[in-house]
Amino acid sequence: MTAADVYRTIIEDVVGLGDVELAGKLFADDFVAHRTGLHTSFALLGGPPPAPGAELPGKRRFLQGLSRIKASFPDWSCTIHHCVADTELVAGAFTVSGSFTGSEPFLGLPPNGRRFAFEEAGILRIRDGQAVEGWFVGDELAFVNTLTDLGLHT
């Protein structure tokens, strides 16, 4: 599997479909995710923000976050629009969509049945067929605006 194949499988099948078994094979145990943008969402909803650029260490932590996402948004999916790769780094742009119909709250909000779609970009460093590091940024403002009645123009 090429680095681009690993990227597509992670975004579409692991993150998009929640395939945890596949994630166990495609993520290194010490995988580190760098996520920007969440501090804005937490601030808009009145919660304590994570540190800007906070690192999420380890495959286990990433999978816990994915499980929480799928509990709130059972039909969460990702559609890749662009993907470019070199030997280790793969970057892509994709749309995340779904509906807030799960059994768990998200960012303190109870499920409300609303549909959403927002744009995301991510870079993964792939070594020996596994993701070892990732950088992600998404349109968190559009996502939160769709889930709430904030009425923000994005």
Phi, psi and omega in degrees: 000130177285168177300322179294323177296317178298315179302309182299319180294319179295311183293311186280317187264319181281300182287316183290316184257348179078030181284090185291324179298316177296323178300323179302331180271329189262354178246134173292150181303326182261024178309139177236127176253133174251120184238125175247156176104335183294331181300327178294316180298314180298318180297318180298327182265005175081014181263168177287124182284148170290162178298137177305135180070021183303139178265138177250098186279142169089143177300319183300316179296318178299316181292327175297316178298319178296320178297320178294320177300312183293332177290330178271326185230079187299335179257020176309128178216161180231134177239116181281134178254324182219144178208127176230147185216150163244205185289329181240324184261134177231131179239146179207159174240138184209163176255134174255133180215164178163201178217151184271069186241010184282192183262353185242146173293163176225127183051035179084358180266136175284152177305137184228007177078359183289143175271152180215160170205134177212161183267147182218152173226145181210149176236134175237140170264121183249127175228131178052040176078010179230147174284127179250339180202148179214149177234128184225142173214136181226169178279073182300325180298315178296321180297308181296320180299322180290326183277345186234183175254033182293332178067028180281147176262121183250000000 
